[in-house]
Amino acid sequence: MDIILHVTEARYLGDYQFDLTFNDGRRGVVNLSQSLHGEMFEPLQDRALFAQGRVDPELRVLAWPNGADLAPEYLYFLAFKDDSALHDQFVEWGYLPVTARR
């Protein structure tokens, strides 16, 4: 991937899931229920706060009012981890082990 990845649209679906659109035109659903650990993310276990996630217009990431945000690459991985055409990219980003390279 030769572009710097950004989130362009985010729509909360419920149950800790967002429908996201990225600046490369891809759109996918991410389930963040297993990503809410650590000081910044544990407050997002409150569904009312989690539902307030929006695209930060300056950083172009998924962000929340408490200051938490998630890297577009991580969100992209969650959305498209089963797309074998992207496996090498996910290995390069460190989301899959080198042994997963195809």
C-alpha positions in Angstrom: 0.0 0.0 0.0 1.6 3.2 -1.1 -0.8 5.7 0.4 -1.0 6.9 4.0 -4.1 5.3 5.3 -6.9 7.4 6.9 -10.5 6.8 8.0 -12.9 8.9 6.0 -16.3 7.8 7.4 -17.5 6.0 10.6 -20.9 4.8 11.4 -21.7 3.1 14.8 -23.6 -0.1 14.3 -24.0 -1.2 17.9 -22.4 -4.0 19.9 -18.9 -2.3 19.7 -18.9 -2.3 15.9 -18.3 0.4 13.4 -18.8 0.5 9.7 -15.7 2.3 8.4 -14.7 3.7 5.1 -11.0 4.3 4.3 -9.3 6.8 1.9 -8.4 3.9 -0.5 -12.2 3.4 -1.0 -12.5 0.2 1.0 -15.3 -0.2 3.4 -15.6 -2.7 6.2 -17.0 -3.5 9.6 -14.8 -3.7 12.7 -15.7 -5.3 16.0 -13.7 -3.5 18.7 -15.1 -5.5 21.7 -11.7 -7.2 22.2 -9.7 -4.0 21.9 -11.0 -2.1 24.9 -8.1 -2.7 27.3 -5.8 -0.2 29.0 -6.3 3.2 30.7 -7.6 5.0 27.6 -9.8 2.3 26.2 -11.5 0.7 29.3 -13.9 3.7 29.7 -15.1 2.8 26.2 -16.6 -0.4 27.6 -19.5 2.0 28.5 -21.6 1.6 25.4 -22.9 5.2 25.6 -19.3 6.6 25.4 -18.3 4.0 22.8 -21.1 5.1 20.6 -19.7 8.6 20.5 -16.8 7.5 18.3 -16.2 9.7 15.3 -13.7 10.5 12.6 -11.3 13.1 14.0 -11.3 15.7 11.2 -7.6 16.6 11.7 -6.0 13.3 12.4 -8.5 11.2 10.3 -8.6 8.4 12.8 -11.5 6.9 14.8 -11.5 8.9 18.0 -13.6 9.3 21.2 -14.3 12.3 23.5 -12.1 10.9 26.2 -9.0 11.2 23.9 -8.8 7.6 22.9 -8.2 6.9 19.2 -7.2 3.9 17.1 -4.7 3.8 14.2 -6.2 3.4 10.8 -3.9 0.5 10.0 -5.2 -1.4 13.1 -8.8 -0.8 12.0 -8.0 -1.8 8.5 -6.5 -5.0 9.7 -9.6 -5.8 11.8 -11.9 -5.0 8.9 -10.0 -7.0 6.2 -7.9 -9.6 8.1 -9.5 -12.4 6.1 -8.6 -10.9 2.7 -5.7 -13.0 1.5 -4.6 -10.3 -0.9 -3.7 -8.1 2.0 -1.8 -10.7 4.1 1.6 -9.4 3.1 0.6 -5.9 4.0 -0.5 -7.0 7.4 2.7 -8.9 8.0 4.7 -5.7 7.0 2.6 -3.7 9.5 3.3 -6.3 12.2 -0.3 -7.5 12.7 0.5 -11.0 11.4 3.6 -13.1 12.0 6.2 -13.4 9.3 5.2 -17.1 9.0 1.8 -16.0 7.8 3.3 -14.4 4.6 1.9 -16.0 1.5 
